[in-house]
Amino acid sequence: MSVSKRKLIASRKSARFFLIQALYEWQIAQSSLNEISANLAADNEKFAQANSEYFHELLQNIVQKRSELDNTIAPFLDRDVTQVDPIEHAILWLGTYELQYQLDIPYKSVINEAVELAKQFGAEGSHRYVNGILDKIAKTVPLRNGEK
């Protein structure tokens, strides 16, 4: 793997880390996306290492498509989508969005990144919940089926 490919992967990983925080804050505080982005950048030195373009693209698109993403997620939940913990919800939005729209990222990588974020931010055992749901969603995405 080339150095530039490794840097891209690392910067996207960092973008996802901050994206979960931004989506959580957006759900809880209902602040504007611009305000949330500015606060994250100002409060975290490591934000500069994140792929800013990827962060902003996904933040805007996930918020814009949240109803569509919830409709994709809902059939695989054991509760109403409104009852999902905000951190898990943010991770499921991200994972579902990447599975459906970021086809350059292998589905196993999408799920693995989401599981790692759930381990980092979620409640105990949430990584298993996230893994199970995203695995089921991956099987429903036509272009992802051929990947297996």
Buried (B, 14 or more C-beta within 10 A) or exposed (E): EEEEEEEBBEBBBBBBBBBBBBBBBBBEEEBEBEEBBEBBBEEBEEBEBBBBEBBBBBBEBBBEBBEEBBEBBEEBBEEEBEEBBBBBBBBBBBBBBBBBBBEEBEBEBBBBBBBBBBBEBBEEEBBEBBBEBBBEBBEEBEEBEEEE
